[in-house]
Amino acid sequence: MNAHPTGGAAASNLQSGARLALLGLVVNVAFAFIKITAGVFGNAYALIADGIESALDAAGSIVIWGGLRYAARPPDATHPYGHGKAEPLAAVVVALGVLAAATALAIESVREIFLPHHGPAPFTLFVLVMAVVVKEALFRAVSRVGRIVKSTAVATDAWHHRADAIISMAAAIGISIALIGGEKWQRADDYAALFACVVIATTGVRLLRPALQEILDTAPRGGIAESIQRAARSVPGVIDLDKCFVRKMGVSYYVDLHVQVNGSISVREGHDLAHRVKDIIRGADSRIADVLVHIEPAG
């Protein structure tokens, strides 16, 4: 038995995530320009690396925004389960981009360590402090929405902001050491840039794992399967459950359930019982878009 998912709540959640991704895009574009410009004129490679990372974040925000917008499309003839897989796919693309950026920036950071250059200018610290405050605030706001809507892509975007804040903080520490220590410590900002690359790579791995798990239909963590089984067992006429499979599609969940009933009931009674099971499961959790119920005789 198939229920017909409305998809209204899921679409609304995805659209909220898309709006946050768009806000992140605007912030990242602005900071990329400010950081790279300040880094060039202020002789701070750590700030330039941070600006490049912000530019990559901007590209990532575009991918996340596009993925969420596409995932919010309702089911159609060619995609009867909806377009939710676009959401973790966007997260995979962004995570791979983050890992590639970390590698490229690390190579350039090592090269800069062995090249002579001037110490960073003091004004670059102001840019970094401003970036840390704004990015941490964005991380908290986007992360809160990501937890509410259970979106892998929104969570990916949130951790982008946290990584950017950490990188800016590391760059600020490196530049501060270079300014205080004088000529002997001028390369401190290059080492800060190298540390930033490690943070970026760690973030990329952290983002890639859950996105791949969702694409591969890994069973979702948490108590959603247990709550589904409790709801199904509460329906009068259900003797036991044989199988309960749950998979995540975007911000929605799809359930395959085998319900054991009295083998002597009629087909009509089994049909009505299946509908009651579906209704109570979907009523218990708005994230459940569809439930497939298979009726089989107990014992």
C-alpha positions as CSV (number, residue, x, y, z in Angstrom):
1,M,0.0,0.0,0.0
2,N,1.3,3.4,-0.9
3,A,0.4,6.7,0.7
4,H,0.5,9.9,-1.4
5,P,3.0,12.3,0.2
6,T,2.0,15.9,0.3
7,G,5.6,17.1,0.5
8,G,4.5,20.6,1.7
9,A,6.6,20.6,4.9
10,A,9.6,19.1,3.2
11,A,9.5,21.7,0.4
12,S,9.2,24.5,2.9
13,N,12.2,23.2,4.8
14,L,14.3,22.9,1.7
15,Q,13.3,26.4,0.6
16,S,14.3,27.8,4.0
17,G,17.7,26.1,3.6
18,A,18.0,27.5,0.1
19,R,17.4,31.1,1.4
20,L,20.2,30.6,4.0
21,A,22.5,29.3,1.4
22,L,21.8,32.4,-0.7
23,L,22.6,34.6,2.3
24,G,25.8,32.6,2.8
25,L,26.7,33.2,-0.8
26,V,26.4,37.0,-0.5
27,V,28.5,37.0,2.7
28,N,31.2,34.8,1.2
29,V,31.5,36.9,-2.0
30,A,31.9,40.0,0.1
31,F,34.5,38.5,2.4
32,A,36.4,36.9,-0.5
33,F,36.9,40.3,-2.1
34,I,37.7,42.0,1.2
35,K,40.2,39.3,2.4
36,I,42.1,38.9,-0.9
37,T,42.4,42.7,-1.4
38,A,43.5,43.3,2.2
39,G,45.9,40.3,2.0
40,V,47.6,41.6,-1.2
41,F,48.0,45.1,0.0
42,G,48.8,44.0,3.6
43,N,51.4,41.3,2.6
44,A,49.5,38.6,4.5
45,Y,49.4,35.3,2.7
46,A,47.3,33.7,5.5
47,L,44.6,36.3,4.7
48,I,44.9,35.7,1.0
49,A,44.5,31.9,1.6
50,D,41.5,32.7,3.8
51,G,40.0,34.9,1.0
52,I,40.5,32.1,-1.5
53,E,38.7,29.7,0.9
54,S,35.8,32.2,1.1
55,A,35.6,32.4,-2.7
56,L,35.4,28.6,-2.7
57,D,32.7,28.8,0.0
58,A,30.8,31.1,-2.4
59,A,31.0,28.5,-5.1
60,G,29.9,25.9,-2.6
61,S,26.9,28.0,-1.5
62,I,25.8,28.2,-5.2
63,V,26.0,24.4,-5.4
64,I,24.1,24.0,-2.1
65,W,21.5,26.6,-3.1
66,G,20.9,24.9,-6.5
67,G,20.8,21.4,-5.0
68,L,18.2,22.5,-2.4
69,R,16.1,24.3,-5.0
70,Y,16.1,21.2,-7.2
71,A,15.4,18.9,-4.3
72,A,12.4,20.9,-3.3
73,R,10.6,20.0,-6.6
74,P,7.6,17.8,-6.1
75,P,7.5,14.2,-7.4
76,D,6.7,13.8,-11.0
77,A,6.3,10.9,-13.6
78,T,10.1,10.4,-13.9
79,H,10.9,11.0,-10.2
80,P,8.0,9.4,-8.3
81,Y,10.0,9.6,-5.0
82,G,10.8,13.3,-5.5
83,H,14.1,15.0,-6.2
84,G,15.5,14.7,-2.7
85,K,18.8,13.0,-3.7
86,A,19.9,16.3,-5.3
87,E,20.5,17.5,-1.7
88,P,23.2,15.0,-0.6
89,L,24.6,15.1,-4.1
90,A,25.2,18.8,-3.8
91,A,26.9,18.2,-0.4
92,V,29.2,15.6,-2.0
93,V,30.2,18.1,-4.7
94,V,31.0,20.8,-2.2
95,A,32.9,18.5,0.1
96,L,35.1,17.3,-2.8
97,G,35.7,20.9,-3.7
98,V,36.8,21.7,-0.2
99,L,39.3,18.8,-0.2
100,A,40.7,19.9,-3.5
101,A,41.1,23.5,-2.2
102,A,42.8,22.3,0.9
103,T,45.4,20.4,-1.2
104,A,46.1,23.3,-3.5
105,L,46.4,25.9,-0.7
106,A,48.7,23.6,1.3
107,I,51.1,23.3,-1.6
108,E,51.1,27.1,-2.1
109,S,51.5,27.6,1.7
110,V,54.6,25.4,1.8
111,R,56.0,27.3,-1.2
112,E,55.5,30.6,0.5
113,I,57.3,29.5,3.6
114,F,60.6,29.3,1.6
115,L,60.1,32.6,-0.3
116,P,61.2,35.9,1.2
117,H,58.5,38.5,1.7
118,H,57.5,41.5,3.9
119,G,55.7,41.2,7.2
120,P,51.9,41.6,7.3
121,A,50.3,45.0,7.9
122,P,48.4,45.6,11.2
123,F,45.1,46.5,9.5
124,T,44.7,42.9,8.2
125,L,43.9,41.9,11.8
126,F,40.7,44.0,11.8
127,V,39.5,42.2,8.7
128,L,40.0,38.8,10.3
129,V,38.3,39.7,13.6
130,M,35.3,40.9,11.6
131,A,35.3,37.7,9.6
132,V,35.4,35.5,12.7
133,V,32.4,37.3,14.3
134,V,30.2,37.2,11.2
135,K,31.1,33.7,10.2
136,E,30.5,32.2,13.7
137,A,27.1,34.0,13.9
138,L,26.2,32.5,10.5
139,F,27.4,29.0,11.6
140,R,25.1,29.1,14.6
141,A,22.1,30.3,12.6
142,V,22.5,27.9,9.7
143,S,23.3,25.0,12.0
144,R,20.2,25.5,14.0
145,V,18.1,25.4,10.8
146,G,20.0,22.3,9.6
147,R,19.1,20.4,12.8
148,I,15.5,21.4,12.5
149,V,15.0,20.3,8.9
150,K,17.5,17.4,9.1
151,S,19.2,18.5,5.9
152,T,22.7,17.2,5.0
153,A,23.3,20.1,2.6
154,V,22.3,22.8,5.1
155,A,24.5,21.1,7.7
156,T,27.4,21.2,5.1
157,D,26.8,24.9,4.5
158,A,26.9,25.5,8.3
159,W,30.2,23.8,8.8
160,H,31.6,25.8,5.9
161,H,31.0,28.9,8.0
162,R,32.5,27.4,11.1
163,A,35.6,26.3,9.2
164,D,35.9,29.8,7.7
165,A,35.8,31.3,11.2
166,I,38.5,28.9,12.5
167,I,40.7,29.7,9.5
168,S,40.3,33.4,10.0
169,M,41.1,33.0,13.7
170,A,44.3,31.0,12.8
171,A,45.3,33.6,10.3
172,A,44.7,36.3,13.0
173,I,47.0,34.5,15.4
174,G,49.7,34.0,12.8
175,I,49.6,37.6,11.7
176,S,49.7,38.7,15.4
177,I,52.8,36.6,16.0
178,A,54.4,38.1,12.9
179,L,53.7,41.6,14.0
180,I,54.8,41.1,17.6
181,G,57.8,39.0,16.8
182,G,59.3,41.2,14.1
183,E,61.4,40.0,11.2
184,K,62.3,36.6,12.7
185,W,58.6,35.7,12.9
186,Q,57.4,37.1,9.5
187,R,56.6,33.6,8.2
188,A,54.2,32.9,11.1
189,D,51.3,33.9,8.8
190,D,52.4,31.3,6.3
191,Y,52.3,28.6,8.9
192,A,48.9,29.8,9.9
193,A,47.8,29.4,6.3
194,L,49.2,25.8,6.4
195,F,47.2,25.2,9.6
196,A,44.1,26.6,7.8
197,C,44.6,24.0,5.1
198,V,44.4,21.2,7.7
199,V,41.2,22.6,9.0
200,I,39.7,22.9,5.5
201,A,40.7,19.2,4.7
202,T,39.2,18.0,8.0
203,T,36.0,19.8,7.3
204,G,35.8,18.3,3.8
205,V,36.1,14.8,5.2
206,R,33.5,15.6,7.9
207,L,31.1,16.8,5.3
208,L,31.7,14.0,2.7
209,R,30.9,11.1,5.0
210,P,27.2,11.8,5.8
211,A,26.4,12.9,2.3
212,L,27.8,9.6,0.8
213,Q,25.9,7.6,3.5
214,E,22.7,9.3,2.4
215,I,23.3,8.7,-1.3
216,L,24.0,5.0,-0.5
217,D,20.7,4.7,1.5
218,T,22.5,4.0,4.8
219,A,20.0,3.4,7.6
220,P,19.4,6.8,9.3
221,R,20.7,7.2,12.8
222,G,18.6,8.3,15.8
223,G,15.4,6.8,17.0
224,I,13.2,7.3,13.9
225,A,13.0,3.5,13.2
226,E,12.0,2.8,16.8
227,S,9.4,5.5,16.8
228,I,7.9,4.1,13.6
229,Q,7.7,0.6,15.0
230,R,6.1,1.9,18.2
231,A,3.5,3.7,16.2
232,A,2.7,0.7,14.0
233,R,2.4,-1.7,17.0
234,S,-0.1,0.7,18.6
235,V,-2.6,0.1,15.9
236,P,-5.3,-2.5,16.9
237,G,-5.0,-5.6,14.8
238,V,-1.3,-5.5,14.4
239,I,0.2,-8.6,16.0
240,D,3.9,-8.0,15.3
241,L,6.3,-6.5,12.8
242,D,8.6,-8.5,10.6
243,K,10.7,-5.8,8.8
244,C,11.1,-2.1,9.0
245,F,13.4,-0.3,6.5
246,V,13.8,3.5,6.6
247,R,15.7,5.6,4.0
248,K,16.3,9.3,3.8
249,M,15.5,11.3,0.6
250,G,16.5,14.9,1.0
251,V,14.8,16.1,4.2
252,S,12.1,13.4,4.0
253,Y,12.0,9.7,5.0
254,Y,10.5,6.7,3.2
255,V,9.4,3.6,5.1
256,D,9.0,-0.1,4.0
257,L,7.1,-2.0,6.7
258,H,6.1,-5.7,7.0
259,V,3.1,-6.0,9.3
260,Q,1.9,-9.4,10.8
261,V,-1.8,-9.7,11.3
262,N,-4.4,-12.5,11.9
263,G,-4.2,-14.7,8.8
264,S,-8.0,-15.2,8.7
265,I,-9.0,-11.6,8.1
266,S,-10.4,-10.6,4.7
267,V,-8.5,-8.7,2.0
268,R,-10.7,-5.6,2.8
269,E,-9.9,-5.8,6.5
270,G,-6.2,-6.1,5.7
271,H,-6.4,-3.1,3.3
272,D,-8.1,-0.9,5.9
273,L,-5.6,-2.0,8.6
274,A,-2.7,-1.1,6.3
275,H,-4.2,2.4,5.8
276,R,-4.5,2.9,9.6
277,V,-0.9,1.9,10.1
278,K,0.3,4.4,7.4
279,D,-1.9,7.2,8.8
280,I,-0.6,6.8,12.4
281,I,3.1,6.6,11.2
282,R,2.8,9.7,9.1
283,G,0.9,11.5,11.8
284,A,3.6,10.7,14.3
285,D,6.4,12.4,12.2
286,S,5.8,15.0,9.5
287,R,9.2,14.1,8.0
288,I,7.8,10.8,6.7
289,A,6.7,11.3,3.2
290,D,5.5,7.8,2.3
291,V,5.0,4.4,3.9
292,L,4.8,1.1,2.0
293,V,2.9,-1.5,4.1
294,H,3.1,-5.2,3.4
295,I,0.5,-7.3,5.2
296,E,1.4,-10.9,6.0
297,P,-0.1,-13.6,8.3
298,A,1.3,-13.9,11.8
299,G,3.2,-17.1,12.5
